[in-house]
Amino acid sequence: MSTTMKATETTLTGERADLNQALANARHFLRFTAQNLTDEQAATRTTVSELTIGGLVKHVRSVEQVWQQFMLHGKSAMGWGDADFYDMPPEAMEAIEVEFSMQPGETLQGLLDSYAEIAAATDALLADIDLDAKHELPKAPWFVDTHWSVRRALLHIIAETTQHAGHADIIRESLDGQKTMG
């Protein structure tokens, strides 16, 4: 266990501890679903969807990193600059398109290791950040609100991770019959 994780586990209480535990649980299920897969299996589509387990780990890792930056610096730090979804530069759109699939040279272990580093950074951030701080959201078809608090961004990371852990579980069951639960 890293020093950062030990410090986080011993200092978080109340709402922060609950948010941290909910996120840790969601991450656990995604990682559990990916265990013992080869890179080829992690990159395999098993349904009509384009989603793969490796692509989902990569996406969730990226989403968590983007929302970390939002929590710290607002929408301008989300990788779109000050652009809204409708004005995103082509390179940002291309990055989103490849975010859901493993690319040549990427390994499942490499994605999981990178995800663990990003998770540790989020956990450390949770210890001190002002949960009530608010930032303007970029305009995008999936946002109804105009601003989110840090708390809401953390809840979004939890929801995103949980949703994609469920997708990964379906893909894994289709791949080799393994289920996360049940």
N, C-alpha and C positions, 0 to 999 in steps of 0.2 A: 504494500500500500504506500502511495506517495506521501510525502510530508504535507503537500497541499490538501490532499484528501483527509488526512488525520486532523489537520487544523480546522477544516471545514466541518467535519463531523462533530468536533468537540465544541465549536462555537455557535453553530446554528441552532436556534430555538424557535418555537412558535411557528408563525407563518413561513418564515424562511426555511425552517427544517422541513415543513410539510411540502413546500414547493420543491425543495431539493430531493426529497424522498420520492415524490410523484415522478419527477424527471428521471431519477435513478432507476425506478421500476420500469418505466417505458424503455429506457436505454437497454436495460437487462433483457427484456423480451426480444428486442430487435437483435441484439448480439447473440442471444441464445439460439434464435432461429438460424443465424448464419454459421453456427459452430460446426466444425468438421466438414465444411464444404470445400471442394477444390475451386480454383479460380474459374475453371470451365463451368462448373455447376452454378457458381455465384453469378455468372454472366448469362445463364440460360433462361430464356422465356419459357414459362410452362402454361401460360394462358394466352388468350387473344390480346391481352394487354402487352404493351412494350416493357412493362416493369420486370426487373430482375432483383434478386436479393442484393447483389453487389451494387446495382444502381440505386436501390433504396437506401443502403448504408451511405453511399456517396451523397445522395440528395439530402438526407437528414443531417449529415455532417455539415454540408454547405449551408442549409437553412439555419442551423444553430449558430454557425459562425456569422452569418449575415445579421441575425437578430442580436447577437452580442454587440456588434458594431452599432446597430440601431439604438440599443439600450445606452451605450456610451456617448454616441455622437449624433444621433438622429438620422433622418433619411438620407442625408448627403453621404453617409458612410456605408450605405448598403450596397455599393458597387454600381449604382446607376448614376452616380454623381447627383446633381440636383434634378435629374430627369424623372418624369413620371413613367409609368409602364408604356404609355402611348408614345413617348418620345425616346425610348431607350435606344442607345447606340447599337448598331448591328452586332458588335462584338459581345455586348451584354446578352443579347438574344441568343447568340450562338452558344455562349457559356451555359445558359439555361437549358438549351436543347441537349447538350452532351452531359448535363448534370445527372441524368437518370440512367446512364449506362456506363459500364466499365469500358474504358478506352484501352487501346494497345499499350502494354507496359504497366497498367494498373493491376494490382493484386488485391484480393480480398483482405489479406492480412495488412497490407499497406493502408487500405481504406479504414480498417478497424483501428489501427494504431493512430492514424490521423484523427479519427473520430474521438478516440480516448483523450487525446491532447486538447481538442476543442471542448470536450465535456469537462475536463479539469479546469479549463479557463472559465467556463460558465459557472461552475461550482464556486470557484474563488471569487468571481464577480458577485455572486449572490450574497456573499458574506457582508459586503459593505455598501452595495449600491442602493440608492434611494428608490424604493419600489413605487413611490408616487410620482416620480419625475415623468413628465410627458413629452413626447416628441410628435411632430407632424408626420403622418404617413404619406408615402408617395401615392399618387392617384393610380389605381389599378382596379380592374373589374371585380377582384375578389375582396376588396376592402369596402365596407359600408361606412365605417367610421373615418374621421379625418385625423384623429390623434390617438395614440396608445400610450398608456403608462408602461413603465418598465415591468410592472406586475403583469399587465396584459400581454406583453411580449413574451415573458416567461411562460405564461399559460398557453400561448400559441406554440411555443417550442414543445411543451408537453403534449398538446393536442396533435401536432404534426408528427411527433415521434411515435405516439400511441397509434395513430391512424396507419402510419407506414409499417409499424411492427405487425399490425393485423394483415396488411397486404403481403408482407414477407412470409407470414405464417401460411397463408393460402398458397403462395408460390412454393414454399418448402414442402407442404403436404402433397402438392401436385408433382413435385420433383422426385421425392423418394419416400413419401408416406409419413415422414416425421411431423409431429404436431408439437407446438410449443406447450399447449395444455390439452389435457383430455386423452 
